[in-house]
Amino acid sequence: MRISTQVEARVLAAVKETGYRPSAVSRSLRTGTTNTIAFVSDTVATTPFAGHSIWGALDASRERGHLLVIAETEGDPELERELIEAMHDRNVYGIILASMYTREITVPEGLLHGRSVLLNAVPSRRSSVPSVLPDEHEAGRTAARAIISAGYTEGIYLVGADPKTNRYPKHSLAAVRRLEGIKEVMDDAGIQLAGGIGLSQWQPTDGFDATLKILKRRIAPQALICFNDRLSVGTYQALQSMNINVPDDVSVVSFDDEPVASWLRPKLTSVALPHYDLGRKAIEVLFDEDASGADVPAKTHFVSMPLRERDSICKVKIKN
């Protein structure tokens, strides 16, 4: 419908004067949806670091003129089902189901109807719902290359996973893929890992105990690849307790790039989890045609994990 500029100006003036706002509910009756996206997670909203994925999703939603609504399940499957149903009742444009750490999940029935995306989670069986994940395999390759490029060819140990027994925290997809990437680069370079300590938990105390065990090995460690920054905190403490300096005596590289990585002294080189970029990518995938819940094989979209180079790796000194 065409109207004159004078009429348009009067309408806009009336809108401003009366404070009129269009009703999203009324609009949804005509379009069948609202400009609203649901972000349903286990504990992402209350986790300081993973919460940056919400920040990324908020920015990407706002750029598309959509409002992001956040709900948390605390890992309760029944509450998760109820929240997903409640979001559908409100005619949301789509649903992002997010996990605090990368894991396999059974895709809720409610996600199969309409647009949906898994963030930091993969279906445990064939599903049409796409996933957005950090590229943990390439992260493992990145960490290994950081050590090799510094000149290390021996005395390289893993803290958190055993390359021989493949021991690591149960159900940790990050551990599996990081280890695969590390092994791949080492094999390609013809370098044999000196060993590693597999752990069921990746906390500072575990890193402390594992590092002390490595220090008793026949081959002295020259470089340590810790499977997360919390392990690295324990590794630093164990090395310091034995008067071993980082990086002059032993170099250390880690994963996740939590704030503690820049608090440690020397500052820790770490492969970063791209929380913000993961949130943005989930919104992008949600708006793709393939994210419609149709009966097609699920796609997995990987987000790169950058290396944050700091002070915990030094070049190998060439002996004269």
C-alpha positions as CSV (number, residue, x, y, z in Angstrom):
1,M,0.0,0.0,0.0
2,R,1.4,3.3,-1.1
3,I,1.0,6.4,1.0
4,S,2.2,10.0,0.7
5,T,5.2,11.2,2.6
6,Q,2.9,13.6,4.5
7,V,0.7,10.8,5.7
8,E,3.8,8.7,6.6
9,A,5.2,11.6,8.7
10,R,1.8,12.0,10.5
11,V,1.7,8.2,11.2
12,L,5.2,8.2,12.6
13,A,4.5,11.2,14.7
14,A,1.4,9.5,16.1
15,V,3.5,6.4,16.9
16,K,6.0,8.5,18.7
17,E,3.4,10.5,20.6
18,T,1.3,7.5,21.8
19,G,4.3,5.2,22.4
20,Y,2.8,2.6,20.1
21,R,4.7,-0.7,19.7
22,P,3.7,-3.6,17.4
23,S,2.5,-6.7,19.2
24,A,4.9,-9.6,18.7
25,V,2.1,-12.0,19.7
26,S,-0.3,-10.6,17.1
27,R,2.4,-10.7,14.5
28,S,3.1,-14.4,15.3
29,L,-0.5,-15.2,14.5
30,R,0.1,-14.2,11.0
31,T,3.7,-15.4,10.5
32,G,3.5,-18.6,12.7
33,T,6.6,-17.6,14.6
34,T,8.1,-14.8,16.7
35,N,11.5,-13.1,16.3
36,T,12.7,-15.1,19.3
37,I,15.4,-17.7,19.6
38,A,15.6,-20.1,22.6
39,F,18.9,-20.9,24.1
40,V,18.4,-23.9,26.4
41,S,21.5,-25.3,28.2
42,D,22.5,-27.5,31.1
43,T,24.8,-25.1,33.1
44,V,26.2,-22.8,30.4
45,A,24.4,-19.7,31.7
46,T,26.0,-20.0,35.2
47,T,29.5,-21.0,34.0
48,P,31.8,-18.0,33.8
49,F,33.8,-19.1,30.7
50,A,31.3,-21.1,28.7
51,G,28.8,-18.3,29.2
52,H,30.7,-16.3,26.5
53,S,28.9,-18.6,24.0
54,I,25.7,-16.8,25.2
55,W,27.3,-13.5,24.5
56,G,28.2,-14.6,20.9
57,A,24.6,-15.9,20.4
58,L,23.1,-12.6,21.8
59,D,25.2,-10.5,19.4
60,A,24.4,-12.7,16.3
61,S,20.6,-12.8,17.2
62,R,20.4,-9.0,17.7
63,E,22.1,-8.5,14.3
64,R,19.3,-10.5,12.7
65,G,16.6,-8.6,14.6
66,H,15.8,-11.5,17.0
67,L,15.6,-11.7,20.8
68,L,17.5,-14.5,22.6
69,V,15.6,-16.2,25.5
70,I,17.8,-18.2,27.9
71,A,16.7,-21.2,30.0
72,E,18.7,-23.6,32.0
73,T,18.0,-27.2,32.9
74,E,20.8,-28.0,35.5
75,G,21.1,-31.3,33.6
76,D,17.5,-32.5,34.5
77,P,16.1,-34.3,31.4
78,E,12.5,-33.8,32.4
79,L,13.0,-30.1,32.9
80,E,14.8,-30.0,29.5
81,R,11.8,-31.6,27.9
82,E,9.4,-29.1,29.5
83,L,11.5,-26.1,28.6
84,I,11.7,-27.2,24.9
85,E,7.9,-27.7,24.8
86,A,7.4,-24.3,26.4
87,M,9.6,-22.7,23.8
88,H,7.6,-24.3,21.0
89,D,4.4,-23.1,22.7
90,R,5.7,-19.6,22.4
91,N,6.4,-20.0,18.6
92,V,10.1,-19.4,18.8
93,Y,12.0,-19.2,15.5
94,G,14.4,-21.9,16.6
95,I,16.1,-23.6,19.6
96,I,19.8,-24.0,20.5
97,L,20.4,-26.8,22.9
98,A,23.8,-26.2,24.5
99,S,26.1,-28.2,26.7
100,M,28.8,-26.9,29.1
101,Y,31.3,-29.4,27.8
102,T,31.5,-31.4,24.6
103,R,29.6,-34.7,24.9
104,E,27.3,-37.1,23.2
105,I,23.6,-36.7,24.0
106,T,20.3,-38.3,23.1
107,V,18.5,-35.6,21.0
108,P,15.2,-34.7,22.7
109,E,12.1,-35.4,20.6
110,G,11.1,-31.8,20.8
111,L,14.1,-30.7,18.7
112,L,13.0,-32.7,15.8
113,H,10.1,-30.3,15.1
114,G,11.2,-27.0,13.7
115,R,14.6,-25.4,13.6
116,S,17.2,-26.6,16.1
117,V,20.9,-26.8,16.6
118,L,23.1,-28.6,19.2
119,L,25.9,-26.5,20.6
120,N,28.9,-28.3,22.1
121,A,27.1,-31.6,21.8
122,V,26.7,-34.4,19.2
123,P,23.9,-36.9,18.7
124,S,24.6,-40.3,20.2
125,R,22.8,-41.8,17.2
126,R,21.8,-40.7,13.7
127,S,19.9,-37.4,13.8
128,S,18.8,-34.6,11.5
129,V,19.8,-31.9,14.1
130,P,23.1,-30.2,13.2
131,S,25.9,-29.6,15.7
132,V,28.4,-26.8,16.4
133,L,31.6,-27.9,18.0
134,P,35.1,-26.6,18.8
135,D,37.6,-28.3,16.5
136,E,39.3,-30.3,19.2
137,H,41.2,-32.6,16.8
138,E,42.9,-29.6,15.1
139,A,43.5,-28.2,18.6
140,G,45.5,-31.3,19.4
141,R,47.5,-30.8,16.2
142,T,48.1,-27.2,17.1
143,A,49.5,-28.0,20.6
144,A,51.8,-30.7,19.2
145,R,53.1,-28.4,16.4
146,A,53.8,-25.7,19.1
147,I,56.1,-28.1,20.8
148,I,57.7,-29.5,17.7
149,S,58.3,-26.1,16.2
150,A,60.2,-25.2,19.3
151,G,62.7,-28.0,18.5
152,Y,61.5,-30.7,20.9
153,T,61.9,-34.3,19.6
154,E,62.1,-36.3,22.8
155,G,61.0,-36.2,26.5
156,I,57.5,-35.1,25.4
157,Y,54.8,-36.3,27.9
158,L,51.1,-35.9,28.1
159,V,49.4,-34.8,31.4
160,G,45.8,-36.0,31.4
161,A,45.8,-38.8,28.9
162,D,47.9,-41.9,28.3
163,P,48.8,-42.3,24.6
164,K,49.2,-46.1,25.1
165,T,46.2,-47.0,27.0
166,N,44.0,-44.1,25.9
167,R,43.0,-43.4,29.4
168,Y,41.2,-40.1,30.0
169,P,38.0,-38.8,31.6
170,K,35.0,-41.0,30.7
171,H,32.7,-39.6,27.9
172,S,35.1,-36.8,27.2
173,L,35.0,-36.2,23.4
174,A,37.5,-33.4,23.8
175,A,40.1,-35.8,25.3
176,V,39.6,-38.3,22.5
177,R,40.0,-35.7,19.7
178,R,42.8,-33.8,21.3
179,L,44.8,-37.0,21.8
180,E,44.1,-38.1,18.2
181,G,45.4,-34.7,16.9
182,I,48.5,-34.9,19.0
183,K,49.3,-38.4,17.9
184,E,48.8,-37.6,14.3
185,V,51.3,-34.7,14.3
186,M,53.8,-36.7,16.3
187,D,53.6,-39.7,14.0
188,D,53.9,-37.5,10.9
189,A,57.0,-35.9,12.3
190,G,58.5,-39.3,13.3
191,I,58.5,-38.4,17.0
192,Q,57.6,-40.9,19.7
193,L,55.9,-39.6,22.8
194,A,57.8,-40.4,25.9
195,G,54.5,-41.3,27.6
196,G,51.7,-39.8,29.6
197,I,49.5,-40.1,32.6
198,G,45.9,-40.9,32.0
199,L,43.5,-39.3,34.5
200,S,39.8,-39.6,35.2
201,Q,39.6,-36.0,36.4
202,W,41.4,-32.9,35.1
203,Q,41.8,-30.8,38.2
204,P,44.9,-29.0,39.6
205,T,45.6,-31.8,42.2
206,D,45.5,-34.4,39.4
207,G,48.0,-32.4,37.4
208,F,50.2,-32.0,40.4
209,D,50.3,-35.8,41.2
210,A,50.7,-36.8,37.5
211,T,53.6,-34.4,37.0
212,L,55.5,-35.8,40.0
213,K,55.0,-39.3,38.5
214,I,56.4,-38.1,35.2
215,L,59.4,-36.6,36.9
216,K,60.3,-40.1,38.2
217,R,60.3,-41.6,34.7
218,R,63.6,-42.8,33.2
219,I,63.4,-40.3,30.4
220,A,63.4,-36.8,31.9
221,P,60.6,-34.6,30.6
222,Q,61.5,-31.7,28.3
223,A,58.0,-30.7,27.3
224,L,54.6,-31.3,28.8
225,I,51.3,-31.2,27.0
226,C,48.6,-30.7,29.6
227,F,45.0,-31.5,28.5
228,N,43.5,-28.4,30.2
229,D,44.6,-25.3,32.0
230,R,43.5,-26.6,35.4
231,L,45.9,-29.5,35.0
232,S,48.6,-27.0,34.1
233,V,48.2,-25.2,37.4
234,G,49.0,-28.4,39.2
235,T,51.9,-29.1,36.8
236,Y,53.4,-25.7,37.5
237,Q,53.2,-26.3,41.2
238,A,54.8,-29.8,41.0
239,L,57.7,-28.5,38.8
240,Q,58.3,-25.5,41.2
241,S,58.3,-27.9,44.2
242,M,61.2,-29.7,42.5
243,N,63.0,-26.5,41.6
244,I,62.3,-27.0,37.9
245,N,61.7,-23.9,36.0
246,V,59.2,-23.2,33.2
247,P,60.2,-22.9,30.4
248,D,63.9,-23.0,30.9
249,D,63.9,-26.6,32.1
250,V,60.5,-27.9,30.9
251,S,58.2,-26.3,28.4
252,V,54.4,-26.5,28.9
253,V,51.5,-26.1,26.5
254,S,47.8,-26.5,27.4
255,F,44.2,-26.2,26.2
256,D,41.1,-24.0,26.9
257,D,42.8,-20.6,27.6
258,E,40.9,-20.0,30.8
259,P,41.8,-16.7,32.6
260,V,44.2,-18.7,34.8
261,A,46.4,-19.2,31.8
262,S,47.4,-15.5,31.8
263,W,47.6,-15.3,35.6
264,L,50.2,-18.0,35.9
265,R,53.9,-17.0,35.9
266,P,55.3,-17.5,33.4
267,K,52.1,-17.0,31.4
268,L,50.8,-20.2,29.9
269,T,50.6,-20.9,26.2
270,S,47.2,-22.5,25.6
271,V,44.9,-23.5,22.7
272,A,41.7,-21.5,23.3
273,L,38.2,-22.7,23.4
274,P,36.3,-20.1,21.2
275,H,33.2,-19.8,23.3
276,Y,32.0,-16.5,21.7
277,D,32.5,-17.8,18.2
278,L,30.7,-21.0,19.0
279,G,27.6,-19.0,20.1
280,R,27.7,-16.9,16.9
281,K,28.1,-20.0,14.8
282,A,25.1,-21.7,16.4
283,I,22.9,-18.8,15.4
284,E,24.3,-18.8,11.8
285,V,23.6,-22.5,11.5
286,L,20.1,-22.0,12.9
287,F,19.3,-19.6,10.1
288,D,20.6,-22.0,7.4
289,E,18.1,-24.1,5.5
290,D,19.8,-27.3,6.7
291,A,18.9,-26.5,10.3
292,S,15.2,-27.1,9.8
293,G,14.9,-30.5,11.4
294,A,14.2,-32.2,8.0
295,D,14.9,-35.8,7.6
296,V,18.5,-35.4,6.4
297,P,21.8,-36.5,7.9
298,A,23.1,-34.1,10.5
299,K,26.0,-31.8,9.7
300,T,28.8,-31.0,12.2
301,H,30.2,-27.5,12.0
302,F,33.6,-27.1,13.6
303,V,34.9,-23.8,15.0
304,S,38.7,-23.3,15.0
305,M,40.6,-23.1,18.3
306,P,43.4,-20.5,18.1
307,L,46.8,-20.8,19.9
308,R,47.4,-18.1,22.5
309,E,51.2,-17.9,22.6
310,R,52.7,-16.7,25.8
311,D,55.8,-17.5,27.8
312,S,55.7,-21.3,28.8
313,I,57.5,-22.6,25.7
314,C,61.1,-21.9,24.9
315,K,63.2,-22.9,21.9
316,V,65.5,-25.9,22.4
317,K,69.1,-24.7,22.9
318,I,71.4,-26.2,20.3
319,K,74.4,-27.8,21.9
320,N,77.8,-26.9,20.5
